[in-house]
Every structure is written in C-alpha cells, then in structure tokens.
C-alpha cells in the first residue's frame, strides 16, 4: 500500500490498540530512566549525548528553573549554531545554522505545533518555554524521524503534562516567579502532579506580562537614519513591544509495570505588539495617526500518548502519540480586527522500538498529518490550503564499542490543495554515518545525509503584500522539492577536567527555495515585489564548545567554558539573506551546594556579507552576570538574579527582519524564585 493511501483510520486504530493494551497492562509503576542521560529527539531508542552523531544542545530542568521568561527563539538564542528571528518579544522563532521558517521544526513532545508560526516571522510559536521540563535542540538535517521540514534542525519541547512516571512521594510540583527591569516584566507559574493509585494527574498554569522594552540607543539604526536623511532622537524605548500571555493545561495517565496511556489538554492565549508593523491612517481623516498592530493568538490543543513494553519478540516497546489543535491568530489594527489566520488539524506518530541485540538498536515509525490553513483580511496573502502528509521511516544503529554505524531512511508524501492549485510531492531522505572510539575519552564521527523538503504553502501560493517582511511576496506553484546533500564531522572528547565538542558541516542545496527581489514595486502597496525562486546554495560552518574545571574541592568547583560558531551561506544569486555572523562566548562559573554564579562575555561579529535590500550589521559584545542561592539544605527553594547586558551595549540581531528598528534590550536586572516540592 502506498503512503498516499495511508488513512486516519490507521492512526486511530493504533491509538485505540495502545490505549487498551496500556490499560490492561497497568499494574505497579516503574521509575523511568533519567531523561537527562539520553537524547530522545531524532533517536527514538535514545542515545547519550557523548555517543551521538547529532549536534544536540539540551536545556534541562535545572537550566529552565532559572531561565528568563521569554519566547522560544529568544530563550535558545546564543546557543552554539542557534539564533533568533527576534521579530518582537512576543514573536521569535529559532534560527539554526542560518535556516529558519519552514526549515526548522518546532515540536512539543515530538509532534508539530499545528500553528501558523512558520508562515511569517511576526507569528508566535503556540507554546511557551515555561511549560517545558526539558528542551532539546538538534542542529542539522540528520533528523529523519521528523521529515523534510526538519532540514535545518529541530527544537523539541518536552513537558510532563502527560505523566510517564508517578509523582515522588505521591505529590510533587513546581512554583516560580520572576521580574525584570528592562520591560517591567513579570511571570508566575506552577505545575503539580499527584498520584491516585495507578492514575497520575497533572495541572499547570503560567502567566507572563511585559511592557515596551528599553534600549541603550535610539531604536532606528545609524544606517537606516542615514538612508532616510534623519537624525537620532532621544527615544530609548522600542514602542509596541508589550506581551501578555496566559496558558493552562491538565493531563492524566494510567501507569503500569509495562507502560502507560494518557491524555492532556492545553489552552494558550497571548496578545503582543509588533514594532514597526503599523497601518497608514485614514486618508479622509488628516488628524488620524498610524495605528499600531498587535496580535492576539489562541490555541486549544489535545494530546494522547502511550507506551507498551513487550516481554519478548523483535520489538521491546511500542509508542503512540497524537495531537489535535485549533489555532487562531488575529492582527488588530488599533482596536479594529484586521487580518486573521487559522490553522487546525491533527498529527500522529506510531513507533516500534527494536529490542537491542549485540549492540544493534533501531526503530520504525509512521507519521501522519492533516492540517488546514486559512487567512482572511487585507494581508491574507496565502489562500485557504489543505495539507496532508504521510511519512514512513526507520533509523538503525550498530555499536560495538570501538566502531559503530548509523543509518536511516524516510519516505514522505505531501499534498497541498488550495484555490490557487494543487501539488503533490513524494520525497526520499536518507542518512548514513560511522563512528570510532579510539579511546574511552574520544568519539569521532562522520555522517552523510540527503534530505528532501517539499515547498510550503507560502512558497507555492503566496500572492500579496506582507508587511512583516516589507515585501509583496509572490509564490511559484511550479516549485520542486528542495534537496540538501550534507556531510558532517563530529568530535566528542572528555578526559579529566577537560571536555570538548566540535561539529563541522558542509551542505549543498539543489533547488534551494529563496525569496528574491524582482526589481519591481507593487502599485497598490508601494512595496518591492519579491518572488520565490529556486537556485543552488551552499551552507558550511562549525560549532565548537569546550570547558575546563580549574579547581574542585568537594561540592565546590570553578570552571572555564567557551563556545564559537560560524556559518557561511552562498547561493547562485549571491549571499543568502539574514545569515548570522560568527560569534564567540566565554564563561567563568562557580558551583556549590549553596551558591552558583557565572560571568559570561559574548562577542558577535559584524555582518557585511549581505543580500540585496539587506543592510550590514555592526558587531557587539554583551557581558552578563548571574547567580543563584539555595538557602535551605534540601535545595527546594532557589533564589536567583541576573544582570544582562551590563555595559548597556547596542546589539542588533542580523537574522531579524526588525534589526534596524528594534535593537536588543538594554541593561536589565532580573530576579526570581523557584520552589519545588
């Protein structure tokens, strides 16, 4: 049977089977393996980070307990190889190795968001990092389990809303609060988990608010002011950058000795301003002012997830997950309703994990997606589109200690049906890798990958003014799939006080889909016309991290760390747009049972290698200082503080469409507390 005829019935049958089997098997509940010991994103059977060919960064529960309240892109910005679209405090998506939008998958527990965040940089991801227990960021294309939309990388937010293990001592939870000076921001949240026999219940709620943020310079850049023939004013606040967010959810699982089955619901509402995104006043009213645009986002999402272990046979366990979501995004022009975007659909995944035999591990899986996207209003530049996807994949790993191999294969079918036309894509992606362990301290790897990505609905069907990008965008219904062939080298080294990681990569794109200027202007909107075209492209670069323990005594240690990244991207039409410049980061960290502290200095280079209609960006250096204290012996309460951008430096993120009107926030003090029970 072809992938195109795999129906929703197969998914619902698998879900029903897992639910019945999980309930029938539920007895006493085992403790799961510690999540932070393995990487689960991209490897369903789990691989430790020191034995992975994937380039992975992890923010664990300890990191997130003291992390700033922010959108996802801003939270992960600055990790090796990762930047942010930084469109506004309410809307930022991750940029991985210079790629963003439809090339970077944002997931929740391995499933897609079913939102409209990849359509435009001013659209927020329908998830807040506050709900995460762990975030895994996988860089590069070797993530076959997630398909062509992960050709640039994956950010997977892992929560505990559907419990996979019981609460410790029958009840556990988390409360947090923090406030910041740069935007008068505050956030509060909490989650709780409680046992009732084999049932485990969870509930969580988070709220966040912030005003317009302060900056050290006039918001418009020197280059933009020179072009406009204007001079800088006294303003030191980026207008219309407020954020209001509320999110709450609940879940329940039946947990037994051989697995679990559970369900959850989540609702998120957020309203945020978009700087520079304003509509012209009514020409019939000479006293009218430009109306600032704010965005109101709502999503309700339902998830089901289960796992069943087998006592014997070729497979050790089966997993099933499914998500249903209803999403709306409304742009308000002042108080009036402007353009609206809607996305609703469902996604499911079924996996069989092979039993490990003599170092051989593997998994096979099926992924299904149905989604409808629609837009209504003056900026509805993409028509109503129905999207269906089916993917069948396998990943395999053979590890004999000193030598090992990895490989994977994925078959995809993606259909897009809109009033502008219909397209159907069948893609094949594959990867292969080899790794060596010359010694216990050293891991060397080399991987090859060939990934195909079907064009998105925007790239195919766009036709209209898009104020967020400052262009009249025109899609091309005849676009072919984008094909990336890449090679990546991996080095992990850990011996005594010294640790080192390196990933170096080279990727050639055949049919790279790029948005390019046509040299014409749209008569009605006065915006330059940009068209989606296909061209050849090359991306190459590296990410490196190192740490050294300078001194250790009991629970106390002083360590030095460093990181660097660099990416260079060229197309047959010239440099690719919004490619981040190289950066280096150095840190000095003190840790102990009572008190932790860290000093970080991060330098980001200038970027003067630009595409058409793109301005260069100056370099900047940020100095950050943080500390946390656990005043009680059981460490349940953590008090923390951070002084960010101590020198009040002007910093503009080159990957952002807004860099010339909205620099990064200025000097800020953030304080907070976390209580775990």
C-alpha atoms as one frame of an Amber mdcrd trajectory, in Angstrom:
protein
   0.000   0.000   0.000   1.428   3.419  -0.958   1.994   6.144   1.577  -0.604
   8.316  -0.115  -3.439   5.949   0.826  -2.480   5.594   4.491  -5.585   6.990
   6.194  -6.605   8.396   9.500  -8.141   5.015  10.309  -4.688   3.506  10.729
  -3.763   6.140  13.289  -6.979   5.804  15.263  -6.633   2.014  15.254  -3.103
   2.304  16.641  -4.242   4.784  19.287  -7.093   2.541  20.364  -4.846  -0.531
  20.493  -2.264   1.267  22.613  -4.940   2.560  24.980  -6.451  -0.867  25.534
  -3.103  -2.605  25.833  -1.743   0.045  28.202  -4.780  -0.136  30.449  -4.765
  -3.922  30.504  -1.092  -3.960  31.449  -1.303  -1.303  34.158  -0.060  -2.593
  37.479   2.632  -1.127  39.727   4.519   1.797  38.223   8.262   1.621  37.483
  10.609   4.589  37.612  11.725   5.693  34.168  15.350   6.275  33.278  16.592
   9.764  33.957  15.784  11.854  30.884  18.940  13.891  31.025  21.105  10.797
  30.444  19.932  10.324  26.846  18.909  12.350  23.820  15.471  11.306  22.579
  14.957  13.817  19.763  15.815  12.161  16.469  16.703   8.829  18.118  13.549
   7.051  19.368  15.609   4.467  21.262  17.730   7.145  22.982  21.470   7.782
  22.682  23.720   9.533  25.176  24.947  12.938  24.095  28.577  11.779  24.185
  27.821   8.985  21.713  25.659  10.874  19.216  26.397  11.912  15.649  23.656
  14.514  16.002  24.621  18.018  17.088  22.483  18.493  20.186  22.076  21.142
  22.883  19.954  20.459  25.968  18.260  22.797  28.425  17.305  20.595  31.364
  15.059  21.228  34.332  17.853  22.895  36.312  18.574  25.308  33.452  14.913
  26.127  32.885  14.241  26.754  36.588  16.320  29.960  36.409  15.857  30.820
  32.705  14.347  34.169  31.697  10.650  34.329  30.863  10.703  34.742  27.082
   9.540  33.314  23.796  11.229  30.207  22.473  13.523  31.856  19.950  14.889
  34.344  22.469  15.395  31.612  25.078  17.646  29.476  22.852  19.364  32.428
  21.162  23.116  32.275  21.729  23.445  28.524  21.994  26.063  27.249  19.509
  24.650  27.488  15.990  21.345  28.947  17.209  19.979  32.493  16.857  16.537
  34.092  16.970  14.307  35.764  14.395  13.877  38.326  17.216  10.927  39.942
  15.488   9.416  41.096  18.781   9.408  39.916  22.408   6.103  38.214  21.627
   7.253  36.543  18.411  10.596  34.877  17.896  11.448  31.544  16.319  14.790
  29.709  16.425  17.281  30.182  13.598  19.553  27.129  13.256  22.708  27.290
  11.144  21.255  30.269   9.278  17.980  28.496   8.462  14.543  29.311   9.835
  10.836  29.284   8.982   9.644  26.059   7.336  13.147  24.539   7.516  13.215
  24.400  11.339  10.719  22.158  13.126   9.395  23.285  16.500   7.856  20.306
  18.293   6.096  19.540  21.525   6.894  16.021  22.739   7.902  15.044  19.209
   4.773  16.343  17.434   4.379  19.509  15.381   2.764  22.669  16.695  -0.132
  22.753  14.168   0.055  26.557  14.227   0.963  29.285  11.731   4.308  30.317
  13.216   6.350  29.252  10.189   4.200  31.353   7.834   5.610  34.706   8.959
   8.317  35.952  11.350   5.758  38.039  13.282   3.783  34.888  14.192   4.472
  33.445  17.611   5.033  29.743  18.267   1.980  28.416  20.117   3.995  27.183
  23.084   5.703  28.887  25.996   9.033  27.567  27.332   7.654  27.847  30.875
   5.787  24.575  30.362   8.944  22.642  29.453  10.742  20.159  31.670  13.438
  19.835  29.009  14.259  21.364  25.632  16.405  19.563  23.047  17.832  21.477
  20.085  19.104  19.295  17.241  21.176  21.082  14.619  21.464  19.834  11.066
  19.454  17.582   8.760  20.090  14.125  10.262  16.647  14.007  11.872  14.816
  11.612   9.569  12.139  10.864  12.140  10.668  14.345  11.542  10.740  14.654
   7.753  11.724  17.359   5.299  10.509  20.230   7.450  13.439  19.456   9.771
  16.010  20.002   7.029  17.592  22.756   9.143  17.071  21.333  12.610  14.599
  20.616  15.390  13.635  22.261  18.682  11.693  19.778  20.804   9.897  20.998
  23.930   9.344  18.101  26.314   6.811  18.553  29.104   5.294  16.280  31.746
   1.642  17.147  31.145   1.014  13.505  30.236   2.920  11.774  33.049   5.199
   8.862  32.190   6.087   8.136  35.827   4.334   8.724  39.177   4.902  11.709
  41.414   7.601  11.298  44.043   6.032  10.569  47.447   2.607  10.815  45.816
   2.780  14.568  45.135   5.312  16.875  43.519   5.283  20.211  41.802   6.962
  23.450  40.889   6.207  27.134  41.575   8.107  30.038  40.036   8.055  33.819
  39.864  10.378  36.426  38.359  10.533  40.077  37.381  12.783  42.173  35.110
  13.548  45.894  34.948  14.143  46.423  31.218  10.465  45.918  30.350   8.782
  45.881  33.778   8.164  42.237  33.022   6.819  39.647  35.416   5.880  35.997
  35.215   4.267  33.483  37.543   3.625  29.806  37.069   3.255  26.440  38.629
   2.555  22.786  37.974   1.502  19.892  40.164   1.473  16.122  39.804  -0.460
  13.773  42.113  -0.972  10.014  42.310  -4.310   8.252  42.795  -3.499   4.565
  42.577  -2.391   3.776  39.035  -3.723   7.153  37.854  -1.435  10.190  37.849
  -2.931  13.666  37.408  -1.194  16.887  36.381  -2.203  20.539  36.168  -0.218
  23.632  35.198  -0.745  27.341  34.655   1.565  30.195  33.605   1.121  33.910
  33.088   3.579  36.477  31.733   3.361  40.205  31.065   5.817  42.870  29.946
   5.703  46.478  28.764   7.673  48.053  25.917  11.378  47.381  26.492  14.190
  49.891  26.921  17.231  50.101  24.655  20.560  51.928  25.023  20.264  53.908
  21.761  17.631  55.423  19.522  15.731  52.410  18.095  16.444  53.153  14.408
  19.932  52.159  13.323  22.532  54.631  12.104  22.395  53.148   8.594  18.612
  53.458   8.362  18.687  57.040   9.630  21.340  57.945   7.051  19.225  56.466
   4.260  16.180  58.421   5.415  18.162  61.606   5.934  17.097  61.803   9.566
  18.886  62.128  12.886  18.537  60.110  16.071  16.117  61.348  18.697  16.019
  60.938  22.454  13.685  57.945  22.482  15.126  54.926  24.319  12.137  52.570
  24.213  11.018  50.314  21.373   7.344  51.080  21.071   4.686  48.393  20.770
   6.761  45.548  22.207   4.443  44.594  25.058   3.482  40.976  25.798   0.561
  39.410  27.700   0.368  35.619  27.926  -1.789  33.115  29.801  -1.502  29.365
  29.463  -3.026  26.477  31.399  -3.369  22.747  30.948  -4.079  19.411  32.598
  -3.385  15.732  31.978  -3.887  12.242  33.326  -2.080   8.923  32.776  -2.678
   5.330  33.727   0.782   3.977  34.531   1.585   0.301  34.908   4.509  -2.067
  35.001   4.616  -2.375  31.196   3.744   1.115  30.116   1.323   3.991  30.280
  -1.506   5.666  28.396  -2.515   9.277  28.952  -4.245  12.361  27.588  -3.941
  16.104  28.090  -5.454  19.440  27.131  -3.759  22.850  26.881  -5.029  26.335
  26.141  -2.824  29.337  25.404  -3.828  32.970  24.872  -1.381  35.752  24.139
  -1.506  39.329  22.930   1.658  41.112  21.828   2.708  44.199  19.949   4.679
  44.179  16.714   7.166  47.071  16.412   7.233  48.842  13.066   4.125  46.995
  11.938   1.656  49.859  11.549  -1.070  50.731   9.082  -1.455  54.067   7.352
  -4.077  56.468   8.737  -7.395  57.046   7.014  -6.676  59.492   4.129 -10.074
  61.130   4.758  -9.041  61.961   8.345  -5.976  64.267   8.288  -5.664  64.170
  12.071  -5.552  60.391  12.280  -2.312  58.690  13.302  -0.808  55.419  12.199
  -2.434  52.526  14.006  -0.096  50.163  15.804  -0.660  46.486  15.167  -0.998
  43.926  17.917  -1.599  40.222  17.590  -3.970  38.040  19.559  -3.223  34.316
  19.445  -5.293  31.445  20.801  -4.801  27.693  20.582  -6.508  24.784  22.250
  -4.672  21.507  21.915  -5.477  17.905  22.899  -2.812  15.210  23.076  -2.759
  11.470  23.620   0.387   9.471  24.270   1.133   5.897  25.301   3.843   3.256
  25.520   3.689  -0.519  25.910   6.672  -2.768  26.645   6.867  -6.312  25.267
   8.310  -9.243  27.196   9.711 -10.940  24.096   9.906 -10.711  20.348  11.826
  -8.465  17.954  10.430  -5.257  19.459  10.970  -4.037  23.007   8.173  -1.487
  23.052   5.569   0.373  21.021   4.811   4.071  21.287   1.905   6.102  20.026
   1.281   9.853  20.151  -1.365  12.067  18.625  -2.240  15.737  18.815  -5.278
  17.743  17.751  -5.214  21.563  17.720  -7.401  24.545  16.841  -5.418  27.760
  16.311  -6.371  31.336  15.513  -4.210  34.431  15.075  -5.775  37.876  14.757
  -3.977  41.062  13.812  -5.590  44.091  15.460  -5.185  47.499  13.802  -5.706
  49.642  16.874  -8.960  48.250  18.242 -10.236  47.009  14.896  -9.864  43.429
  13.703  -7.537  43.131  10.717  -6.149  40.015   9.066  -6.897  36.661  10.691
  -5.014  33.382  10.299  -6.434  29.973  11.160  -4.746  26.584  11.440  -6.421
  23.435  12.662  -5.599  19.785  12.239  -4.099  16.712  13.784  -0.834  14.805
  13.726   0.008  11.295  14.879   3.030   9.081  15.231   3.369   5.343  15.841
   6.771   3.768  16.571   8.084   0.281  17.199  11.386   0.182  19.077  13.572
  -2.816  18.274  14.985  -4.927  21.062  18.710  -4.332  21.446  20.738  -7.299
  20.228  24.520  -7.330  20.405  24.810  -3.559  20.035  22.134  -3.256  17.348
  19.306  -0.809  18.053  16.635   0.568  15.792  13.118   1.817  15.312  10.499
   2.032  12.594   7.740   4.600  12.576   4.733   6.045  10.822   3.807   9.745
  10.899   0.526  11.252   9.662  -0.603  14.861   9.426  -3.714  16.668   8.246
  -3.884  20.457   8.563  -5.965  23.294   7.140  -4.535  26.793   6.858  -6.619
  29.845   6.050  -6.261  33.623   6.144  -8.894  36.362   5.932  -8.271  40.099
   5.573  -6.154  42.665   3.743  -2.892  40.765   4.364  -4.305  37.337   3.541
  -1.544  36.745   1.030  -1.828  32.923   1.204  -5.123  31.241   0.206  -7.037
  28.523   2.043  -4.892  25.373   1.829  -5.461  21.779   2.912  -2.222  19.961
   3.729  -1.805  16.211   4.210   1.420  14.361   4.943   2.389  10.726   5.417
   5.842   9.551   6.386   7.337   6.107   6.922  10.826   5.918   8.430  13.428
   3.748  10.061  16.607   4.600  11.966  19.228   1.982  12.847  22.391   1.975
  14.968  25.059  -0.692  15.425  27.509  -0.010  18.244  30.303  -2.464  19.008
  32.250  -0.174  21.309  35.251   0.934  19.300  33.335   1.035  15.999  29.749
   1.739  15.064  27.387   2.644  12.254  24.161   4.606  11.944  21.678   4.830
   9.122  18.178   5.932   8.341  15.624   6.076   5.548  12.395   8.039   5.230
   9.654   8.081   2.576   7.353  11.107   2.546   4.268  12.185   0.676   2.951
  15.755   0.991  -0.150  17.099  -0.737  -1.251  20.736  -0.813  -4.678  21.675
  -2.160  -5.693  25.332  -2.445  -7.830  27.564  -4.624  -4.587  28.534  -6.384
  -3.882  24.936  -7.386  -2.835  21.501  -6.205   0.601  19.969  -5.756   1.722
  16.545  -4.602   5.290  15.667  -3.578   6.855  12.265  -2.912  10.275  12.533
  -1.297  13.031  10.184  -0.179  15.554  11.114   2.519  18.433   9.016   3.828
  21.444   9.271   6.112  24.456   7.118   6.941  27.230   7.540   9.460  30.212
   5.847  11.013  31.816   6.488  14.403  35.007   5.433  16.164  36.144   5.380
  19.784  39.949   5.269  19.659  39.930   5.615  23.454  37.454   5.939  26.281
  37.826   9.719  26.117  37.425  10.263  22.372  34.466   9.838  19.992  34.888
  10.567  16.274  32.020  10.532  13.786  31.297  11.232  10.141  27.800  11.310
   8.665  26.268  11.838   5.239  22.667  12.870   4.643  20.398  13.546   1.701
  17.159  15.275   2.643  14.234  16.388   0.504  11.819  19.121   1.604   8.525
  19.825  -0.128   7.727  23.542  -0.591   5.439  25.184   1.952   2.056  26.723
   1.223   3.644  30.199   1.358   6.399  29.334  -1.116   3.877  27.839  -3.539
   0.787  30.025  -3.270   1.752  33.451  -1.808   0.358  36.439  -3.676   0.101
  39.705  -1.794   1.562  42.354   0.480   3.418  41.048   3.545   4.177  43.986
   5.819   6.150  41.812   8.276   8.854  41.230   5.653   8.385  44.583   3.906
   7.650  42.943   0.572   4.912  41.994  -1.856   5.530  38.236  -1.956   4.809
  36.061  -4.982   4.927  32.270  -4.769   5.573  29.796  -7.559   3.194  26.864
  -7.883   5.751  25.030 -10.067   8.474  24.808  -7.402  10.125  21.419  -6.955
  11.277  19.822  -3.720  14.402  21.246  -2.146  17.234  18.711  -1.887  20.113
  19.073   0.592  23.182  16.817   0.492  25.365  17.278   3.560  28.419  15.907
   5.306  29.160  16.479   8.992  32.119  15.616  11.193  31.717  15.127  14.944
  34.279  15.129  17.763  33.482  14.468  21.441  36.340  14.478  23.929  36.131
  14.202  27.714  39.087  13.432  29.936  39.604  14.598  33.484  38.797  18.293
  33.821  38.614  18.947  30.048  35.662  18.474  27.680  35.396  19.427  24.024
  32.771  19.137  21.281  33.051  20.032  17.608  30.625  19.769  14.695  31.773
  20.869  11.233  29.409  20.655   8.268  29.015  21.333   4.550  25.607  21.245
   2.814  24.837  21.641  -0.889  21.265  22.530  -1.850  19.767  21.633  -5.211
  16.694  23.771  -5.792  17.146  25.970  -2.701  13.940  27.983  -2.341  14.812
  31.642  -1.885  12.806  34.881  -1.715  14.458  37.316  -4.121  13.754  40.884
  -5.311  12.370  41.299  -8.830  13.312  44.984  -9.131   9.631  45.951  -9.433
   7.256  47.624  -6.977   3.629  46.780  -6.337   1.422  49.675  -7.402  -1.148
  49.407  -4.596   1.128  48.727  -1.599   4.300  50.541  -2.799   6.227  47.514
  -1.533   9.039  45.931  -3.571   7.966  42.699  -5.239   9.876  39.636  -4.055
   9.386  36.250  -5.726  10.156  32.714  -4.554  12.714  31.151  -6.885  14.930
  28.066  -6.885  18.677  28.206  -7.063  21.739  26.302  -5.961  23.097  27.055
  -2.498  25.937  26.050  -0.184  25.938  26.285   3.610  29.050  25.456   5.589
  30.230  26.137   9.091  31.038  24.756  12.518  30.095  24.854  16.205  32.614
  24.229  18.959  32.310  24.039  22.756  34.897  23.449  25.472  35.069  23.509
  29.252  37.840  23.100  31.796  37.500  22.574  35.548  40.037  24.980  37.025
  39.521  23.903  40.641  37.398  21.364  42.532  37.013  20.600  46.229  34.059
  18.607  47.470  30.839  20.186  46.225  32.633  23.349  45.082  34.103  23.928
  41.639  35.350  26.722  39.402  35.256  26.132  35.660  36.046  27.965  32.449
  33.944  27.457  29.322  33.966  28.669  25.745  31.929  28.323  22.556  32.161
  29.511  18.969  30.091  29.173  15.808  30.324  30.279  12.189  28.178  29.779
   9.105  28.693  30.975   5.551  25.867  30.669   3.029  26.026  31.367  -0.694
  23.515  30.901  -3.497  23.870  31.109  -7.257  22.183  34.529  -6.942  24.577
  35.843  -4.294  24.835  35.658  -0.494  21.840  34.231   1.329  19.838  36.716
   3.389  19.914  37.173   7.167  22.817  34.788   7.806  24.161  35.291  11.346
  27.819  36.329  11.674  30.326  34.343  13.708  30.268  34.552  17.480  32.426
  33.555  20.436  31.399  33.168  24.071  33.499  32.754  27.207  32.256  31.987
  30.699  33.543  31.573  34.219  31.289  29.544  36.542  31.289  28.772  40.242
  29.084  25.951  41.557  28.416  24.640  45.049  25.564  23.162  47.066  24.698
  26.596  48.454  25.595  29.122  45.774  26.143  29.248  41.994  27.475  32.200
  39.999  28.555  32.843  36.444  30.146  35.559  34.333  29.628  35.440  30.551
  31.135  37.536  27.783  29.697  37.071  24.304  31.002  38.735  21.152  29.052
  38.684  17.883  30.889  39.838  14.791  29.720  42.351  12.220  27.936  41.023
   9.145  28.737  42.876   5.939  28.168  39.965   3.560  24.566  40.746   2.683
  21.875  40.000   0.135  20.002  42.577  -1.935  17.858  45.000   0.113  19.741
  43.959   3.263  21.801  46.311   5.404  25.038  45.304   7.171  25.009  44.872
  10.953  27.648  46.059  13.407  29.395  43.802  15.884  28.590  43.869  19.582
  29.773  42.450  22.899  27.465  41.509  25.770  28.515  40.989  29.379  26.127
  39.035  31.620  26.350  38.138  35.294  24.109  35.620  37.072  23.830  33.959
  40.457  21.540  31.667  42.436  21.367  30.573  46.050  19.706  27.609  47.767
  19.250  28.845  51.338  17.914  25.572  52.726  19.576  22.183  52.997  17.000
  20.314  50.916  17.536  22.735  47.976  13.799  23.017  47.293  13.938  26.814
  47.108  16.186  28.626  44.639  16.578  32.404  44.630  18.244  33.768  41.510
  19.285  37.012  39.858  20.791  38.034  36.524  22.266  41.299  35.285  22.067
  41.151  31.486  23.941  43.440  29.078  25.868  45.065  31.918  27.588  47.587
  29.649  24.283  48.655  28.034  25.685  47.837  24.593  23.826  48.363  21.327
  23.117  44.897  19.923  21.229  44.139  16.710  20.448  40.585  15.621  21.302
  40.235  11.931  18.880  37.319  11.495  15.951  39.598  12.359  13.784  41.493
   9.879  13.457  44.132  12.626  17.129  44.712  13.380  17.215  48.276  12.052
  14.208  49.478  14.076  14.423  47.265  17.181  17.804  46.557  18.801  18.105
  44.016  21.589  17.084  45.137  25.110  19.483  47.245  27.148  20.830  46.717
  30.641  18.422  44.749  32.807  18.205  43.217  36.257  16.090  40.081  36.600
  15.268  38.421  39.925  13.172  35.380  40.739  12.449  32.394  42.907  11.645
  28.741  42.253  10.123  26.300  44.724   9.986  22.574  44.021   8.131  20.125
  46.230
